[in-house]
């Protein structure tokens, strides 16, 4: 029994169906393409937007992303190239601007370079992922220290100064 041909979704309809809650906002086409090349294959639960208008490529998706950036208080935005923030009137305060963290390795003074994190694409993808996931996780964490101590994903025996910083304690 042959199946009937199903035409692809209309691109406008596809954009309407897509929920845009997480955006990596880049200041240029080149930066957006670098994100798509290095970060997106590792972690892809976001839309890439360039403030110069090159991304997203699909017009309906671009329009929806630009509207969400301008009108939504709960959209989560990672910014690569702080100039992008000046080009948009982003309504949300859920912003993470990564410029200083990424540029630290290029400082002239050796002491400043020594304190820098040498970011791999995997580490940067993980940072972006954890920033985005914290917003969905926060309502569930009424008692943060309990959550860190009792969730199976955490091994409380390994807690050190970093766990103390976030209020986690051993059970």
C-alpha positions in Angstrom: 0.0 0.0 0.0 1.6 3.2 -1.1 1.4 6.2 1.1 0.0 9.5 -0.2 2.5 12.3 -0.9 2.5 14.8 2.0 3.6 18.3 0.9 6.1 19.9 3.3 4.8 22.4 5.8 4.4 25.9 4.6 7.4 27.8 6.0 5.2 30.5 7.5 3.1 27.8 9.3 6.3 26.2 10.5 7.5 29.5 12.1 4.1 29.9 13.7 4.3 26.5 15.3 7.9 27.1 16.6 8.2 28.3 20.2 11.0 30.9 20.5 12.0 31.0 24.1 15.8 30.8 23.7 17.9 32.9 21.5 21.6 33.3 20.9 21.9 36.8 19.6 25.0 37.6 17.6 26.2 41.0 16.4 27.0 39.9 12.9 26.4 37.3 10.2 30.0 36.0 10.7 29.4 35.5 14.5 26.0 33.7 13.8 27.7 31.4 11.3 30.4 30.6 13.8 27.8 29.7 16.4 26.0 27.5 13.8 29.4 25.8 13.0 30.9 25.3 16.4 28.1 25.4 19.1 24.9 24.4 17.4 26.1 20.8 16.5 26.8 20.3 20.3 23.7 22.0 21.7 20.9 23.2 19.4 17.9 24.1 21.6 17.9 27.8 20.6 17.4 30.1 17.6 20.4 32.0 16.2 19.6 35.6 15.5 22.0 38.1 14.0 21.4 41.8 14.7 22.4 42.7 11.1 19.3 40.7 9.9 21.0 37.8 8.1 19.8 35.2 10.6 17.3 33.6 10.9 17.2 33.1 7.1 13.5 32.3 6.8 11.5 35.6 6.8 8.6 34.3 9.0 11.0 32.9 11.6 13.1 36.1 11.5 9.9 38.2 12.0 8.8 36.0 14.9 12.2 36.0 16.6 12.6 39.8 16.3 9.0 40.3 17.7 9.8 38.0 20.6 13.0 39.8 21.4 11.2 43.1 21.4 8.0 42.1 23.2 8.7 39.1 25.5 9.7 39.5 29.1 10.5 35.8 29.5 12.6 35.1 26.5 16.1 34.0 27.4 19.0 35.6 25.4 22.7 34.8 25.2 24.5 37.7 23.6 27.7 37.3 21.6 28.8 40.8 20.6 27.3 43.3 23.0 26.7 45.7 20.2 23.7 43.5 19.3 21.9 44.7 22.4 22.1 48.3 21.2 20.4 47.3 17.9 17.4 45.7 19.6 15.2 46.9 22.3 15.2 43.6 24.2 12.3 43.5 26.7 13.6 40.5 28.7 16.1 40.9 31.5 17.1 37.2 31.1 20.3 38.2 29.3 23.8 36.7 29.4 26.4 38.7 27.6 29.5 36.6 27.1 31.9 39.0 25.5 34.2 39.6 28.5 34.4 35.9 29.4 35.4 35.0 25.8 37.8 37.9 25.3 39.7 37.5 28.5 42.2 35.1 26.8 43.3 37.9 24.5 44.2 40.5 27.2 47.7 42.0 27.0 48.5 41.7 30.6 49.7 38.2 31.5 47.9 38.1 34.9 44.6 38.9 33.2 45.2 36.1 30.6 46.1 33.7 33.4 42.7 34.1 35.0 40.9 33.4 31.7 39.0 30.3 30.9 40.2 28.6 27.8 36.8 27.9 26.3 36.2 24.8 24.1 33.1 24.7 21.9 31.8 22.0 24.3 32.3 24.1 27.4 30.7 27.1 25.8 27.7 25.0 24.6 27.4 23.7 28.2 27.4 27.2 29.6 24.7 28.3 27.2 22.7 25.2 27.9 22.8 25.7 31.7 21.9 29.4 31.3 18.8 28.4 29.3 17.9 25.5 31.6 18.1 27.5 34.8 14.9 29.4 34.0 12.8 26.3 33.6 14.4 24.7 36.7 14.1 27.7 39.0 10.3 27.3 39.8 10.9 23.7 40.9 13.8 24.5 43.2 12.0 25.9 46.3 14.8 24.7 48.5 18.0 24.9 46.4 20.3 23.3 48.9 17.9 20.3 49.4 17.7 19.9 45.6 21.5 19.8 45.1 21.9 17.4 48.0 19.1 15.0 47.1 18.8 14.9 43.3 20.4 11.8 41.8 22.4 13.9 39.3 24.6 15.3 42.1 27.1 13.4 44.2 27.2 15.3 47.5 30.4 13.6 48.5 32.2 15.6 45.8 31.0 19.0 47.0 33.7 21.6 47.5 33.9 25.4 47.6 31.7 25.7 44.5 28.8 23.9 46.1 29.1 26.2 49.1 28.9 29.2 46.8 25.5 28.1 45.5 24.1 27.1 48.9 24.4 23.4 48.6 25.4 21.3 51.6 25.9 17.7 52.3 22.9 15.8 53.6 
